[in-house]
Amino acid sequence: MPNANRHSSFWSDVDSHVMRYGPVFERRIIDRAEGCFVYDTDGKPILDFTSGQMSAVLGHSHPEVVRVIREQAGRLDHLFSGMLSQPVVALCSRLGRMVPGLEKTLLLSTGGEANEAAIRLAKCVTGKHEIVAFTKSWHGMTGAAASATYSAARKGYGPVTVGSFAIPAPHAYRPRFTHSDGSLDWQTELDDAFALIDAQSTGSLAAFIAEPILSSGGIIELPEGYLAALKRKCEEREMLLILDEAQTGVGRTGTMFACERDGVVPDILTLSKTLGAGLPLSAVMTSREIEEKAHERGYTFLTTHVSDPLPAAVGLAVLDVLERDGLISRATQAGALLRDGLLALQQRHDCIGDVRGRGLLLGLEIVTDRNSRVPDLEMGDRIAEAAMERGLSMNIVKVPAMGAVFRIAPPLTATDAEITHGLDILGEALEVAVRR
């Protein structure tokens, strides 16, 4: 009874004092987390197939991350923005050596903040103001980042930033332009989209911001060749290409950065989520040339937690563990196991319309039937509920325009047994949801 009273008081406080900000809260009180599991106050384990907020690439409470937090917090955690520390310079240097042409780094807190800084940088350097993104994009909730976010949350907040444009994301499962065999004709779609942008632009195109795999848009992977073609479109218009690798960076897709598969180096690359492995850390990476030009023009992006030592030290630990434990190649191996399991479930359940993604960032789309490909939001909710009842947490994108897509992104540290366990629970959840 005391435990029940405690729970009742907790939810009463939630109803009275916690502001709602989008999601429906799980009716469980989470007490702790370790590895691939979170545990509620009753001690029940929940297998985390979304890595927290798509961030905990090393799982929860990784020993190296815990050790670094304890040591760094006791030594140096926060500084005036005009002061630099060894962890900050070390992380900037390490990131700056990873991609030739992106040698300069700015360390911030969140993905939205990094994208805000990147867009501001592009506007400063080009002297132009128009920003183009994908219609299914999510880049953040602040100012310019929110103006470049089209998948949801645009209505009811007044005017967005002047010069915000969008083009359709290339979607192989629901192609708008097709070849004679019905497959996606992304080049024609891209040409058509930029013809429309050119018609609307006032001649002040500053940048295109894109995710290599649109996550909140429903795990939509840009086809091979698309990024290179997109960069050419930008170069033809003297625009910069910004790649937002908040969820695709730091090994999750089987390469350090997802853009490596395409051999494309953007003008600006942003990281967050995975870089801090669950802690608030983000980065903006760009070339020495762009940074120098921005500096000459007085580029300013001061935030309270710019270049903070504590999260920078954690970022270094994340990169150390990633390299030491071979987790980038592990993402490919574990991703293949997970994909094979999802494809096997697709063979058994007609409600699974599509399995897509790369490495350990996969999408499972739920449809009413495979011919119509109509998203089945209600079925998705039933599957998610049944999975949670059995100890599996998965995130479903339920924006009607996006479809009903589960984003499945276990930590890179997940074992084969844990992935198989998750697939088993998902299989049970599908069986139950279909019968309900």
URDA-V559208 format. One record per run of one state. SS is the DSSP state (2 for helix, 1 for strand, 0 for the rest). FROM is the first residue (numbers start at 1). TO is the last residue. If there is no record, write none. Layout:
BEGIN
[[SS:FROM:TO] [SS:FROM:TO]]
END
This chain:
BEGIN
[[0:1:1] [2:2:17] [0:18:29] [1:30:35] [0:36:36] [1:37:40] [0:41:44] [1:45:48] [0:49:50] [2:51:54] [0:55:59] [1:60:60] [0:61:62] [2:63:73] [0:74:85] [2:86:96] [0:97:103] [1:104:108] [0:109:110] [2:111:126] [0:127:129] [1:130:134] [0:135:142] [2:143:147] [0:148:163] [1:164:167] [0:168:171] [2:172:174] [0:175:177] [1:178:178] [0:179:183] [1:184:184] [0:185:185] [2:186:200] [0:201:204] [1:205:210] [0:211:212] [1:213:214] [0:215:219] [1:220:221] [0:222:225] [2:226:236] [0:237:239] [1:240:244] [0:245:257] [2:258:262] [0:263:267] [1:268:271] [0:272:272] [2:273:275] [0:276:281] [1:282:286] [0:287:287] [2:288:296] [0:297:308] [2:309:324] [0:325:326] [2:327:348] [0:349:351] [1:352:358] [0:359:360] [1:361:367] [0:368:374] [1:375:375] [0:376:376] [2:377:389] [0:390:391] [1:392:393] [0:394:394] [1:395:397] [0:398:403] [1:404:408] [0:409:415] [2:416:435] [0:436:436]]
END
